[in-house]
Amino acid sequence: MGVSLHAAFVPSCIQILGSIARLIDKAALAGYERGAGQSSLLGARLADDMLDFRYQVKSVVMHSADAIEAVRQGRFTPDVDPIEASVAELRAMVRQAEAALAAIDPAEMEAFVDRDMIFVWNGRDVSFSADQFLLSFSQPNFYFHAAAAYAILRAEGLPLAKRDYLGTLRIRRDA
């Protein structure tokens, strides 16, 4: 039996969004503990030419729930502008994405297979099938930005472990 598009995309996005929500909380707590305020780590970045923690969170949302909405519309243009968001605003973005993903009907996602999808970048239209857009563009970007968010906080000295990135695993309950 093959894996459905929904199964290949949605549950893992929800899993990692949960870990991103906890990373936001840990960043806020660490800011307080350092006496710098809860938002002090949100502007942290790995390198001068790389976008900050806030942008990484924004991109995780963009390449999960927002990517599904783009597929519904048949067009995706990434928002590459940096953001100024508070801890509360980042939390809300992640929670909204989790709720949107949880509400997706698996049958709707299966109807995306082979649907035309346009990715717009630098004035160019790139054609995808919707399923290949999700699996070959958004999903890799989703994991890249989630890993970058984790790495930024590790580089800032937060005591994180791999389980902080992995989130809540979907283990068998019947064994």
N, C-alpha and C positions, 0 to 999 in steps of 0.2 A: 504494500500500500504506500502510495506517495504521501509526501508531506504537503499540506495545504499552504497557500500563500499566507493565510491568517496565522497558522501555526508557526510558520517560518519567521514571521515578522513581529506580530503583536505581543505575544507573551514575553519575549525577551526584551522588547522595548519597555514594557511595564516593569519587569524585573530591574532593569538598569535605571529607569527613572526613579524607582524607589531608593536605590543606592545614591543617586544624585541628590534626592531630597535630604537624605541623611548627611551627605557631604556638605550641603548648604548649612544644615544645623551645626555640624562640627566646625565649620569655618566661622560661623557666628559666635559660637562658644569660645573658640580659640581667640578671636578678636577681643572678647570681653576679658578673658584670662590674661591677655597681654596688656590690658589696660588701654587698648586702642579703639575700642568700640566694635560693635558687631559687624560693621561693614568694612572693616580695615583690610580684610583679605580678599574682598571681591574684585579689587583691581589688580591682584597679583597675576603675574604671567611667567612663563618659563623662559622666554627670551624677548628681547626688545622688539623684535619684528613679529611677535606672535600676540594674538589677542588674549585678553584677560579671562579670568574665571567666569565673570558674568557672561561674556560672549560664548564661552564653551557651554554653559548651561542653556543659553538661548538656542544654540545650534543643536543641542540634544533634543530640545523640543521641536525645532524646525525640521529635523530629520526623522521625527517619529510621527506625532499626531498631525503636525502641519503638512508633512509629506503625504499622508493619507488624504487630507483635504485637497491638496494640490492634484492628486490623482483623480479625485472626484471632479475637479474642474478641468483636468486635462492639460494643465500647465503649471510649471514650477519655476519661479524666479527666486533664488535665495536672497534673503535680506542680509547683506554683509556689513551693515552699519554696526559699529560698536554700540553698546547700550549702557545707560546709567540706570541701574535697577537696585532697589534695596533688597535686603534679605527677604522681607515679606513678599515683595513682588516676584522674586525668583521662586520662592516656595509656591506662590499662587500659579505661576506659569507651569511648573512641574506638575502640580496637582490637577490643573485643568487638562494637561496632556494625558495624564494617567486616566482621568475620567473619560476623556474623548476616546482613547484607545479601548478602554473597558466596554464602551458602548457600541463598538463596531460589530456588526453582524458578520460572522464568518462567510456567509453566502454572498454578501456584498463584496467582500474582498476577492472571492473566487471569480466574481464577474469582472474583476479588473484584469485578469489574465488576458494578454494579447490586445488590450485596449490601447489605443494610441495615446501617447504622452509626449509633451514638448517640454524640454528643459531649456530655459533661456539664460544665456550667460554672455556677458560682454557683447550684446547685440546680435548674438548668434542663436539660432534655434537648433537644438539637437533632438533628434527623434529617438524615442524609446518606446517599448511596450511598457505599460504601467507596472507590470510585475518585475520586469528587468530594471526599471527605474528604481523601484523600492529595494530590490535585492542587490543591485550592482552599484547604485549611487547613494541612496539615502542610508541604507543599513551600514555600509562601511563608514560613511561620514558620522553617523550616529555613534558608533563605537569609538571612532577617532576622537570626537569631542568629549565623550564621556571619559575616556582614558586621559585626555589632556586635563580635564577638570580635576581628576584624581591626582595626576602628576603635579599639577600646580600646588595643590595643598600639601603633598608630600615634600615638594621642594621648599615649601615654607615651614617645614619642620613639624607638621601635624603627625601625630603617631597613628598613622593609618596602616592597615594590613590589606592583603588581597581580598579578604572577605568584605571589606568596606566598598570595594569596587563591584564585587560579584552580587552583592545584595542577597535577597532571600531566594535560595535555590528552589527549583520546582522538583522536589524529590517524590519518589513513589510513596504513597501512604498505605498501600495494600500489602506490602511485603512484611 
